[in-house]
């Protein structure tokens, strides 16, 4: 058996084949129509380069179509099949080397040339008498042809009279039963007709010509033939692989000296195999894409269930704060993952140190005058004549640290009566620190009242749900020495804040003295304010290198970075290792004003998973203090530590130089005006302003 396979099977758009009488064009395998399967079977005789080669004999020195290339219209080049799964039609194309049926290949299939006639041969019109081209096929693949399509060459003695003219011609075209009796009869002689046969077949090109040289036929209702032989119909969606045995014949017994052709010429039949015309995304013939779905319902998709049993997850939804799936690590009350929690005194990051009076976990503190448990009055300057000249001398100055206790509150029982500290930064920003965390606020004093606007808070549990546009107004009731103040609500849209602020009394705490030994340097000592000189940032207006300030709160490790273009709020924690040459800290962004620093979106695998889940993972930086703790350089750490994943912050802070802003010294302590003004200021410029004001006042007084 010869098995010649399909050269093309395709699925794209549903279009019927256009029958133009040119088989190579109409049955072109490069055309891709949806649910139309194609097969091409070549003649078994091949040329030197594998191409089909003529094999029908012609008389010697035959002149048609040329003496160099003598041919016959009975020579079949190939047979092309196409099955349309939606219309259930089998299309057959007989592709001849010359005009099909033109026995002498003189260009006219309906007359004999002089050369053929002189030999006693004939080239009859319309495939009449013994001229025939036939296509026989085996539906059930048992090796016996079941049907034959085309033009019969003679009346079969086992057949009833054909339903056509007495003279056999193209009018006898049709689909017939195949005479399966043994013998030497060729397919053109095996057409059998039975009364009542209603096989549907269409001849698309009965009048062959040079413009329409090939035969194109269609068998309609092919599945009815399959069912008649006990076969399952072909699925209309193209999801069936099947095969068809066939044999094709072309020739005449009246064209003396011209041979006939049978395809194949070296086997009983050829087999055209039709592959699957509808392979789903799972590579299943006729499938519905359901056998290779991932957990998200996507065929061949990438999604799988992660360790947290989440489809397409990354294993983080069930990770503990250390990044371990289903781990037991949690954040302690100090917001440290798997940390030890507060010390025995309830102080985060504390060391169980006694208070200034030596009492373990005691409440005594050193007042602004350096007196343990003092009331801050022993060193307070008198206001004197300054109150008459300057009006309300009492102010909130950058570098101030005010301490007190919240009022009892039913809205926040965790903080009711709890200690609170306000550390003031330039540009009217303040860090409000308490046992739960830190709020970053703006505090603006105008005409003896305080405007409060809240911008950020960390960690989440400290949130009061006060929106940035919930601006409050409080009256400031200073003590005569300007070192105590009481807040009284005038306008307060945020009730949770009002419950804590209204009536609270604050005391000005004396800033911690500045250490001189590098090992004891602390950024929050002294005024806590540092002038920042950036390495890379330049002013767009002047081109000069930009400067700003950093303010460090002595509580909760809170920071405000302020410059002409933006304000940033941070927390920082010590990550110094035993083998480090100097301090190492992790700086974490909690918010900003006037500039969107998208640090939380830029975290990478270089930092811990738990931090990425919670937001900004922060960046690790090395702190290098200069002589007498007056200079501080911030830079990226050594190569063994991860860099800051936030590109914006990393470029701004690398090699950042900070210069400590000193507390002003009081010149001429005997001058009550200068003392009352200058002792309260953190900026050298403001100290000079006080001197100018006092000199002016003295001149007017004289």
C-alpha positions as CSV (number, residue, x, y, z in Angstrom):
1,X,0.0,0.0,0.0
2,X,1.3,3.5,-0.8
3,X,0.7,6.1,1.9
4,X,1.2,9.6,0.7
5,X,0.5,12.1,3.4
6,X,-1.0,15.5,3.4
7,X,1.3,18.4,2.8
8,X,-0.9,21.0,4.5
9,X,-3.6,21.2,7.1
10,X,-4.7,24.7,8.2
11,X,-7.2,26.5,10.4
12,X,-7.9,30.2,9.9
13,X,-10.9,31.8,8.3
14,X,-14.0,30.0,7.0
15,X,-14.1,30.5,3.2
16,X,-15.4,28.2,0.5
17,X,-12.9,27.2,-2.2
18,X,-13.2,29.3,-5.4
19,X,-13.3,26.9,-8.4
20,X,-11.6,28.5,-11.4
21,X,-10.5,25.4,-13.2
22,X,-6.9,25.9,-12.0
23,X,-6.3,23.2,-9.3
24,X,-2.9,24.5,-8.2
25,X,-4.3,27.9,-7.5
26,X,-7.7,26.8,-6.0
27,X,-6.2,24.0,-3.9
28,X,-3.1,25.9,-2.9
29,X,-1.8,24.4,0.4
30,X,-0.5,27.8,1.5
31,X,-4.1,29.1,1.8
32,X,-5.4,28.7,5.3
33,X,-9.1,28.5,5.7
34,X,-10.6,27.6,9.0
35,X,-11.9,24.0,9.3
36,X,-10.8,23.1,5.7
37,X,-8.3,20.2,5.7
38,X,-6.2,19.7,2.6
39,X,-4.1,16.9,1.1
40,X,-1.9,16.6,-2.0
41,X,-0.9,13.3,-3.5
42,X,1.7,13.4,-6.3
43,X,2.2,10.9,-9.1
44,X,4.8,8.3,-8.1
45,X,7.1,9.2,-11.0
46,X,9.4,12.0,-9.9
47,X,12.0,14.1,-11.8
48,X,15.7,14.5,-10.9
49,X,14.9,17.2,-8.3
50,X,11.9,15.4,-6.7
51,X,9.3,17.2,-8.8
52,X,6.4,15.4,-10.4
53,X,7.4,14.0,-13.9
54,X,5.2,13.0,-16.8
55,X,4.8,9.2,-17.3
56,X,2.1,8.8,-20.0
57,X,3.6,7.6,-23.3
58,X,3.0,9.5,-26.6
59,X,4.0,8.5,-30.2
60,X,7.6,9.1,-31.2
61,X,8.5,12.7,-32.3
62,X,5.2,14.0,-30.9
63,X,5.0,17.7,-31.5
64,X,2.6,18.8,-28.7
65,X,2.9,20.9,-26.8
66,X,6.5,20.9,-28.2
67,X,8.9,18.3,-29.7
68,X,11.3,19.0,-26.8
69,X,8.5,18.3,-24.2
70,X,5.9,16.0,-25.6
71,X,2.9,15.5,-23.3
72,X,-0.7,14.3,-23.1
73,X,-3.7,15.6,-21.3
74,X,-4.2,12.2,-19.7
75,X,-1.1,12.7,-17.7
76,X,-2.1,13.4,-14.0
77,X,0.4,15.6,-12.2
78,X,-1.3,15.3,-8.8
79,X,-4.6,14.9,-7.0
80,X,-5.6,17.4,-4.4
81,X,-8.3,16.9,-1.8
82,X,-10.0,19.3,0.5
83,X,-12.7,18.6,3.1
84,X,-14.8,21.4,4.6
85,X,-15.9,20.3,8.1
86,X,-18.7,22.9,8.3
87,X,-20.4,22.2,5.0
88,X,-19.5,18.4,4.9
89,X,-18.2,18.6,1.4
90,X,-15.3,16.7,-0.1
91,X,-13.6,18.6,-2.9
92,X,-11.5,16.8,-5.5
93,X,-9.0,18.5,-7.8
94,X,-7.4,16.6,-10.8
95,X,-4.3,18.5,-11.7
96,X,-3.0,17.5,-15.2
97,X,0.3,18.4,-16.9
98,X,-1.8,19.7,-19.9
99,X,-5.5,20.4,-20.4
100,X,-7.2,17.4,-18.7
101,X,-8.7,15.2,-21.4
102,X,-6.7,16.8,-24.3
103,X,-5.2,13.5,-25.5
104,X,-2.8,14.9,-28.0
105,X,-2.0,18.1,-26.0
106,X,-2.6,20.3,-29.0
107,X,-4.5,22.8,-26.8
108,X,-8.0,21.7,-27.7
109,X,-9.6,18.8,-25.8
110,X,-12.6,18.6,-28.2
111,X,-10.9,17.7,-31.5
112,X,-8.1,15.5,-32.8
113,X,-4.9,17.0,-34.2
114,X,-3.8,16.1,-37.8
115,X,-1.0,14.1,-36.3
116,X,-3.3,12.0,-34.1
117,X,-6.0,11.6,-36.8
118,X,-3.3,10.4,-39.3
119,X,-2.5,7.6,-36.9
120,X,-6.1,6.6,-36.6
121,X,-6.6,8.1,-33.2
122,X,-9.3,10.4,-32.0
123,X,-9.6,13.1,-29.3
124,X,-13.4,13.2,-28.6
125,X,-15.3,16.2,-27.3
126,X,-16.8,16.4,-23.8
127,X,-15.2,13.2,-22.6
128,X,-17.5,11.1,-24.8
129,X,-17.4,7.4,-25.5
130,X,-14.3,5.8,-24.0
131,X,-12.7,9.0,-22.8
132,X,-12.8,9.1,-19.0
133,X,-11.2,10.6,-15.9
134,X,-12.3,8.9,-12.7
135,X,-11.6,9.2,-9.0
136,X,-12.4,6.1,-6.9
137,X,-12.2,6.1,-3.2
138,X,-12.5,3.8,-0.2
139,X,-14.6,5.3,2.6
140,X,-14.1,2.6,5.3
141,X,-10.3,2.0,4.7
142,X,-10.7,-1.7,4.0
143,X,-8.7,-1.6,0.8
144,X,-11.7,-1.9,-1.5
145,X,-12.9,1.2,-3.4
146,X,-16.5,2.0,-2.5
147,X,-17.4,4.8,-4.8
148,X,-16.2,6.3,-8.1
149,X,-16.6,10.0,-9.2
150,X,-16.2,11.4,-12.7
151,X,-17.0,10.4,-16.3
152,X,-17.6,6.7,-17.1
153,X,-15.9,5.2,-20.2
154,X,-18.5,2.4,-20.8
155,X,-21.8,1.0,-19.6
156,X,-20.9,-1.5,-16.8
157,X,-22.7,-4.8,-17.2
158,X,-23.5,-5.0,-13.5
159,X,-25.1,-1.5,-13.6
160,X,-28.5,-0.3,-14.5
161,X,-28.6,2.1,-17.3
162,X,-26.8,5.3,-16.5
163,X,-29.1,8.4,-16.0
164,X,-27.6,10.3,-18.9
165,X,-27.5,10.4,-22.8
166,X,-26.9,7.2,-24.8
167,X,-23.6,8.6,-25.9
168,X,-21.4,8.7,-22.8
169,X,-20.1,12.2,-22.1
170,X,-19.9,14.9,-19.4
171,X,-23.7,14.6,-18.9
172,X,-23.0,11.2,-17.3
173,X,-20.8,12.9,-14.6
174,X,-21.7,11.8,-11.1
175,X,-20.9,9.8,-8.0
176,X,-21.5,6.1,-8.6
177,X,-21.1,2.9,-6.7
178,X,-17.8,1.1,-7.5
179,X,-17.8,-2.3,-9.1
180,X,-15.7,-4.4,-6.6
181,X,-15.7,-7.6,-8.7
182,X,-12.2,-8.9,-9.4
183,X,-10.8,-8.4,-12.8
184,X,-8.6,-6.2,-14.9
185,X,-11.2,-3.4,-15.5
186,X,-9.8,0.1,-14.8
187,X,-11.7,2.5,-12.6
188,X,-13.4,4.2,-15.6
189,X,-15.1,0.9,-16.4
190,X,-16.4,0.3,-12.8
191,X,-19.2,2.9,-12.6
192,X,-22.3,1.2,-11.2
193,X,-25.7,2.9,-11.0
194,X,-28.8,1.7,-9.0
195,X,-32.2,3.2,-9.4
196,X,-32.8,5.5,-6.4
197,X,-29.2,6.4,-5.9
198,X,-29.2,10.0,-4.8
199,X,-25.5,10.7,-4.4
200,X,-24.9,14.5,-4.7
201,X,-21.9,15.5,-6.8
202,X,-21.0,18.7,-8.6
203,X,-18.8,19.2,-11.7
204,X,-17.3,22.7,-11.5
205,X,-15.5,22.6,-14.9
206,X,-17.1,20.3,-17.4
207,X,-15.8,22.4,-20.3
208,X,-12.0,22.3,-19.9
209,X,-9.9,24.8,-21.9
210,X,-6.5,26.5,-21.8
211,X,-7.9,29.0,-19.4
212,X,-9.5,26.4,-17.2
213,X,-7.4,23.3,-17.7
214,X,-8.1,21.1,-14.6
215,X,-11.1,19.2,-13.3
216,X,-12.7,20.2,-10.0
217,X,-15.4,18.1,-8.4
218,X,-17.4,18.2,-5.1
219,X,-19.0,15.3,-3.2
220,X,-21.8,16.7,-1.0
221,X,-22.9,15.0,2.2
222,X,-19.7,13.0,2.7
223,X,-20.7,12.0,6.2
224,X,-23.7,10.1,4.8
225,X,-21.3,7.9,2.9
226,X,-19.3,7.3,6.1
227,X,-22.5,6.4,8.1
228,X,-23.6,4.0,5.3
229,X,-20.3,2.1,6.0
230,X,-20.8,2.2,9.8
231,X,-18.4,5.0,10.5
232,X,-18.8,7.9,12.9
233,X,-19.5,11.2,11.1
234,X,-16.6,13.7,11.0
235,X,-17.0,16.3,13.8
236,X,-18.0,19.7,12.4
237,X,-15.4,21.4,14.6
238,X,-12.5,19.7,12.8
239,X,-11.6,17.6,15.8
240,X,-11.2,14.2,13.9
241,X,-8.2,12.7,12.3
242,X,-9.1,10.5,9.4
243,X,-7.8,9.0,6.1
244,X,-9.1,8.2,2.6
245,X,-7.8,5.6,0.2
246,X,-8.2,6.4,-3.5
247,X,-7.1,5.7,-7.0
248,X,-7.4,8.1,-10.0
249,X,-7.6,7.2,-13.7
250,X,-7.3,9.2,-16.9
251,X,-7.4,7.9,-20.5
252,X,-9.2,6.7,-23.6
253,X,-9.2,3.6,-25.8
254,X,-9.6,5.6,-29.0
255,X,-6.5,7.7,-29.1
256,X,-4.2,5.4,-30.9
257,X,-0.6,5.6,-29.6
258,X,-1.3,7.7,-26.5
259,X,-1.2,6.0,-23.1
260,X,-3.4,6.2,-20.0
261,X,-2.5,7.2,-16.5
262,X,-3.4,5.8,-13.1
263,X,-2.4,7.4,-9.8
264,X,-0.7,5.7,-8.1
265,X,1.0,3.7,-10.7
266,X,3.0,1.5,-8.3
267,X,0.4,0.4,-5.7
268,X,-3.3,-0.6,-5.6
269,X,-4.2,2.8,-4.1
270,X,-2.9,5.9,-2.4
271,X,-3.9,7.1,1.0
272,X,-4.5,10.8,1.8
273,X,-4.3,11.4,5.6
274,X,-6.2,14.3,7.1
275,X,-4.7,15.5,10.4
276,X,-6.6,17.3,13.1
277,X,-8.0,20.6,11.8
278,X,-8.9,21.8,15.3
279,X,-6.1,21.4,17.9
280,X,-6.9,23.2,21.1
281,X,-4.4,25.1,23.3
282,X,-3.7,21.9,25.1
283,X,-2.6,20.2,21.9
284,X,-5.7,18.0,22.1
285,X,-7.6,17.3,18.8
286,X,-11.1,18.6,19.1
287,X,-10.4,19.6,22.7
288,X,-12.0,22.6,24.6
289,X,-8.8,23.9,26.2
290,X,-9.8,22.5,29.6
291,X,-7.2,19.7,30.0
292,X,-4.2,22.1,30.5
293,X,-5.7,24.9,32.6
294,X,-3.6,26.4,35.3
295,X,-5.2,27.3,38.7
296,X,-6.4,30.6,37.3
297,X,-8.2,28.9,34.4
298,X,-5.7,29.9,31.7
299,X,-4.7,27.2,29.2
300,X,-1.0,26.4,29.6
301,X,-0.8,29.4,32.0
302,X,2.0,30.0,34.4
303,X,-0.1,30.1,37.6
304,X,0.4,27.5,40.3
305,X,-0.6,27.4,44.0
306,X,2.1,28.8,46.2
307,X,3.0,27.6,49.6
308,X,0.2,29.8,51.0
309,X,-2.3,28.0,48.8
310,X,-2.9,31.1,46.7
311,X,-3.2,30.7,42.9
312,X,-0.4,32.7,41.2
313,X,0.9,33.9,44.6
314,X,4.5,34.5,45.5
315,X,4.5,32.9,48.9
316,X,4.2,36.2,50.7
317,X,0.6,36.3,51.7
318,X,1.2,33.9,54.6
319,X,4.7,35.0,55.4
320,X,5.5,36.2,58.8
321,X,7.4,39.5,59.4
322,X,10.7,37.6,58.7
323,X,9.5,36.5,55.3
324,X,9.0,32.8,56.3
325,X,5.7,31.3,55.0
326,X,3.5,30.2,57.8
327,X,6.3,31.3,60.2
328,X,5.8,32.3,63.8
329,X,7.7,35.6,63.8
330,X,5.6,38.7,64.7
331,X,6.2,42.4,65.3
332,X,6.7,43.3,68.9
333,X,5.2,46.4,70.5
334,X,8.2,48.3,69.4
335,X,7.6,47.4,65.7
336,X,10.6,45.1,65.6
337,X,10.1,41.8,63.8
338,X,10.6,38.9,66.3
339,X,12.1,41.6,68.6
340,X,12.5,41.4,72.4
341,X,9.9,44.1,73.0
342,X,10.1,46.9,75.4
343,X,12.4,46.8,78.4
344,X,11.3,46.2,82.0
345,X,10.3,49.8,82.2
346,X,8.1,49.6,79.2
347,X,10.5,51.6,77.0
348,X,11.1,50.5,73.4
349,X,14.8,50.0,72.8
350,X,15.4,50.8,76.4
351,X,18.1,49.3,78.7
352,X,16.2,49.3,82.0
353,X,18.2,52.4,83.1
354,X,17.0,54.1,86.3
355,X,15.8,57.7,86.2
356,X,17.9,60.7,87.1
357,X,17.1,60.1,90.8
358,X,18.4,56.5,90.6
359,X,14.9,55.0,90.8
360,X,14.5,51.9,88.6
361,X,11.9,52.7,86.0
362,X,11.2,55.9,87.7
363,X,9.6,59.0,86.2
364,X,12.0,61.7,87.4
365,X,13.6,63.6,84.5
366,X,16.2,66.4,84.2
367,X,14.5,69.7,83.6
368,X,15.6,72.5,81.2
369,X,17.9,73.8,83.9
370,X,19.7,70.5,84.4
371,X,18.0,69.8,87.7
372,X,16.7,66.2,88.3
373,X,12.9,66.3,88.8
374,X,13.1,70.1,88.7
375,X,10.3,72.4,87.5
376,X,12.4,74.3,84.9
377,X,12.2,77.6,86.8
378,X,15.6,77.8,88.5
379,X,17.3,79.0,85.3
380,X,14.4,80.8,83.5
381,X,15.2,84.3,82.4
382,X,12.8,87.1,83.2
383,X,10.9,88.5,80.4
384,X,11.5,92.0,81.5
385,X,11.0,94.9,79.1
386,X,11.0,92.6,76.1
387,X,7.3,91.8,76.5
388,X,6.4,95.4,75.9
389,X,8.5,95.8,72.8
390,X,7.9,92.4,71.1
391,X,4.4,91.5,72.3
392,X,4.3,87.7,72.7
393,X,7.9,86.8,73.1
394,X,7.1,83.2,73.8
395,X,7.6,81.1,70.6
396,X,8.1,77.5,69.4
397,X,11.6,77.4,68.0
398,X,13.4,74.7,65.8
399,X,15.3,72.5,68.2
400,X,12.8,72.8,71.0
401,X,11.7,69.6,72.7
402,X,8.5,69.9,74.7
403,X,7.4,67.1,77.0
404,X,4.1,66.4,78.8
405,X,1.3,63.9,79.1
406,X,-1.9,63.5,77.0
407,X,-5.2,64.2,78.6
408,X,-7.4,61.3,79.7
409,X,-9.4,60.1,76.7
410,X,-12.1,57.6,76.0
411,X,-11.2,57.7,72.3
412,X,-7.7,56.3,72.8
413,X,-7.3,54.4,76.0
414,X,-3.8,53.3,75.1
415,X,-2.5,56.9,75.1
416,X,-4.7,58.5,77.7
417,X,-2.4,60.1,80.2
418,X,0.6,58.7,78.4
419,X,3.9,60.7,78.0
420,X,4.3,62.7,74.8
421,X,7.2,64.7,73.3
422,X,7.1,67.3,70.5
423,X,10.5,67.9,68.7
424,X,10.4,71.0,66.5
425,X,12.1,71.1,63.1
426,X,12.6,74.1,60.7
427,X,9.8,75.2,58.4
428,X,7.3,74.6,61.3
429,X,7.4,70.8,61.2
430,X,7.2,68.8,64.4
431,X,7.6,65.2,65.4
432,X,5.1,64.1,68.0
433,X,6.4,60.9,69.7
434,X,4.7,58.6,72.2
435,X,4.7,55.0,73.4
436,X,3.0,53.8,70.2
437,X,5.0,55.6,67.5
438,X,5.4,59.0,65.9
439,X,3.2,61.6,64.1
440,X,4.7,64.1,61.7
441,X,2.8,67.4,62.0
442,X,3.1,71.0,61.0
443,X,2.8,73.4,63.9
444,X,2.4,77.1,63.0
445,X,2.1,79.9,65.6
446,X,0.2,83.0,64.5
447,X,-1.0,85.7,67.0
448,X,-0.8,83.4,70.1
449,X,-2.5,80.4,68.6
450,X,-1.2,77.2,67.1
451,X,-2.3,75.7,63.8
452,X,-1.9,71.9,63.6
453,X,-1.8,69.8,60.4
454,X,-1.0,66.1,60.4
455,X,0.9,64.5,57.5
456,X,2.2,61.1,58.4
457,X,2.4,58.5,61.2
458,X,4.3,55.3,61.8
459,X,3.7,52.5,62.6
460,X,0.1,51.9,61.4
461,X,-1.2,51.4,64.9
462,X,-0.5,55.0,65.9
463,X,-2.8,56.4,63.2
464,X,-5.5,58.9,64.4
465,X,-7.3,59.0,61.1
466,X,-6.8,62.8,60.9
467,X,-6.7,63.8,57.3
468,X,-4.0,66.4,56.1
469,X,-6.7,68.9,55.4
470,X,-8.1,68.5,59.0
471,X,-6.3,71.7,60.2
472,X,-6.9,72.4,63.9
473,X,-6.5,75.7,65.8
474,X,-5.4,75.8,69.4
475,X,-4.8,78.8,71.8
476,X,-1.4,78.8,73.4
477,X,-1.3,79.8,77.1
478,X,2.3,80.3,78.0
479,X,3.6,80.7,81.5
480,X,5.5,83.9,82.2
481,X,8.8,82.2,81.8
482,X,7.9,80.9,78.3
483,X,8.9,77.3,79.4
484,X,5.4,76.0,80.1
485,X,2.4,76.1,77.8
486,X,-1.2,74.8,77.8
487,X,-3.1,74.0,74.6
488,X,-6.8,75.0,74.4
489,X,-8.9,73.9,71.3
490,X,-10.5,76.6,69.3
491,X,-11.2,74.7,66.0
492,X,-10.6,70.9,65.8
493,X,-12.1,68.8,63.1
494,X,-10.4,65.6,64.3
495,X,-12.0,64.4,67.5
496,X,-9.4,61.7,68.3
497,X,-6.7,64.4,68.3
498,X,-8.8,66.8,70.3
499,X,-9.3,64.3,73.0
500,X,-5.5,64.0,73.5
501,X,-4.5,67.7,72.9
502,X,-7.2,69.8,74.5
503,X,-5.9,71.0,77.9
504,X,-2.5,69.2,77.6
505,X,0.4,71.0,79.4
506,X,3.9,70.9,78.0
507,X,7.2,71.7,79.5
508,X,10.3,72.9,77.5
509,X,13.0,70.2,78.1
510,X,16.6,71.2,78.1
511,X,18.3,69.7,75.0
512,X,20.8,67.0,75.7
513,X,24.4,68.3,75.7
514,X,26.6,67.4,72.8
515,X,29.1,64.7,73.4
516,X,32.7,65.3,72.2
517,X,33.9,61.7,72.0
518,X,33.1,60.1,68.6
519,X,32.0,56.9,70.2
520,X,29.3,58.8,72.1
521,X,28.0,61.0,69.2
522,X,24.3,61.1,68.8
523,X,22.5,63.0,66.0
524,X,19.7,64.0,68.4
525,X,22.0,65.7,70.9
526,X,22.1,69.5,71.3
527,X,19.6,71.2,69.0
528,X,19.2,68.0,67.0
529,X,19.3,70.1,63.8
530,X,21.9,69.6,61.1
531,X,22.5,71.6,58.0
532,X,22.6,69.2,54.9
533,X,25.0,69.7,51.9
534,X,23.9,67.3,49.2
535,X,26.5,65.8,46.9
536,X,24.3,65.5,43.7
537,X,21.4,67.8,43.9
538,X,21.5,71.3,42.4
539,X,19.0,74.1,42.3
540,X,17.2,74.5,39.0
541,X,17.1,78.2,39.5
542,X,20.7,79.0,40.4
543,X,22.6,75.8,39.5
544,X,24.2,75.9,43.0
545,X,24.4,72.8,45.2
546,X,21.2,72.6,47.3
547,X,21.2,72.6,51.1
548,X,18.6,71.6,53.6
549,X,18.2,70.5,57.2
550,X,17.8,67.2,59.1
551,X,16.2,67.3,62.5
552,X,16.5,64.2,64.7
553,X,14.1,63.6,67.6
554,X,15.6,62.2,70.8
555,X,12.6,59.8,71.0
556,X,11.5,57.0,68.7
557,X,14.3,57.7,66.2
558,X,12.1,60.1,64.1
559,X,13.6,62.4,61.4
560,X,12.5,65.3,59.3
561,X,14.5,66.2,56.2
562,X,13.6,69.7,54.9
563,X,14.8,71.6,51.8
564,X,13.6,74.2,49.4
565,X,12.0,71.6,47.2
566,X,10.5,69.0,49.5
567,X,10.1,67.6,53.1
568,X,10.5,64.0,53.9
569,X,9.6,62.1,57.1
570,X,11.6,59.1,58.3
571,X,12.1,56.6,61.0
572,X,15.5,55.0,61.6
573,X,16.8,52.1,63.5
574,X,20.3,51.0,64.5
575,X,21.7,48.0,62.6
576,X,25.3,48.3,63.7
577,X,27.1,45.0,63.8
578,X,29.9,44.0,66.2
579,X,32.5,44.2,63.5
580,X,31.4,47.6,62.1
581,X,33.8,50.5,62.3
582,X,31.0,52.9,63.0
583,X,27.2,53.2,63.4
584,X,25.0,51.7,60.6
585,X,21.3,52.6,60.4
586,X,18.3,51.7,58.3
587,X,16.3,54.8,57.1
588,X,12.6,54.1,56.3
589,X,10.4,56.5,54.4
590,X,7.0,57.2,56.0
591,X,5.8,60.1,54.0
592,X,6.7,63.4,52.2
593,X,5.4,66.8,51.3
594,X,5.6,68.5,47.9
595,X,7.3,65.5,46.2
596,X,6.3,61.9,45.5
597,X,9.2,59.8,46.6
598,X,8.0,56.3,45.5
599,X,10.3,54.4,47.8
600,X,7.7,51.7,48.7
601,X,7.3,50.7,45.0
602,X,11.0,50.2,44.4
603,X,11.9,47.5,47.0
604,X,13.8,44.6,45.6
605,X,14.9,41.1,46.6
606,X,18.0,42.7,48.2
607,X,16.0,43.6,51.3
608,X,13.9,41.5,53.6
609,X,10.5,40.1,52.4
610,X,8.6,41.2,55.4
611,X,9.6,44.8,55.0
612,X,8.6,44.8,51.3
613,X,5.1,43.5,52.3
614,X,4.7,46.3,54.8
615,X,5.8,49.1,52.4
616,X,9.2,50.9,52.1
617,X,12.0,48.4,53.0
618,X,14.3,51.3,53.8
619,X,18.0,51.7,53.0
620,X,21.0,50.9,55.1
621,X,23.5,53.8,55.5
622,X,26.8,54.2,57.4
623,X,27.2,57.2,59.8
624,X,30.7,58.7,60.1
625,X,30.9,61.4,62.8
626,X,33.7,64.0,62.6
627,X,35.6,65.7,65.4
628,X,33.6,66.8,68.4
629,X,30.5,65.3,66.8
630,X,30.0,68.5,64.8
631,X,30.1,66.8,61.4
632,X,28.3,63.8,60.1
633,X,28.7,62.0,56.7
634,X,25.9,59.6,55.5
635,X,27.0,57.1,52.8
636,X,26.2,53.7,51.4
637,X,27.4,50.8,53.4
638,X,30.1,48.3,52.6
639,X,29.7,46.0,49.6
640,X,28.4,43.2,51.9
641,X,25.2,45.1,52.8
642,X,22.3,45.7,50.4
643,X,22.0,49.2,48.9
644,X,19.0,51.3,49.2
645,X,16.4,49.9,46.8
646,X,14.8,53.4,46.5
647,X,16.9,55.0,43.7
648,X,15.6,58.5,44.4
649,X,16.6,58.4,48.1
650,X,19.9,56.6,47.4
651,X,21.0,59.3,44.9
652,X,20.1,62.1,47.3
653,X,21.6,60.7,50.5
654,X,24.8,59.0,49.4
655,X,27.9,61.0,50.6
656,X,25.6,63.5,52.3
657,X,27.4,65.9,54.6
658,X,25.6,67.2,57.7
659,X,26.9,70.1,59.9
660,X,25.4,70.4,63.4
661,X,23.6,73.7,64.1
662,X,24.8,74.7,67.6
663,X,22.6,76.0,70.4
664,X,23.1,79.8,70.6
665,X,25.2,81.2,73.3
666,X,23.8,84.1,75.3
667,X,26.0,87.1,74.9
668,X,25.7,89.8,77.6
669,X,23.7,87.8,80.1
670,X,23.0,91.0,82.0
671,X,20.8,92.3,79.2
672,X,17.3,91.0,80.1
673,X,16.0,91.7,76.6
674,X,18.8,89.7,74.9
675,X,18.6,86.9,77.4
676,X,14.8,86.4,77.0
677,X,15.1,86.4,73.2
678,X,18.4,84.7,72.5
679,X,18.1,81.9,75.0
680,X,15.1,80.7,73.2
681,X,16.5,80.5,69.7
682,X,18.2,77.6,67.8
683,X,19.5,79.6,64.8
684,X,22.4,81.9,64.8
685,X,20.6,84.2,62.4
686,X,17.8,84.6,64.9
687,X,20.3,85.4,67.7
688,X,21.7,88.2,65.6
689,X,18.1,89.4,64.9
690,X,17.6,89.6,68.7
691,X,20.7,91.7,69.1
692,X,19.4,94.1,66.4
693,X,16.0,94.3,68.1
694,X,17.5,94.9,71.5
695,X,19.9,97.6,70.2
696,X,16.9,99.3,68.5
697,X,14.9,99.1,71.7
698,X,17.7,100.5,73.8
699,X,18.1,103.4,71.4
700,X,14.3,104.2,71.5
701,X,14.3,103.9,75.3
702,X,17.1,106.5,75.6
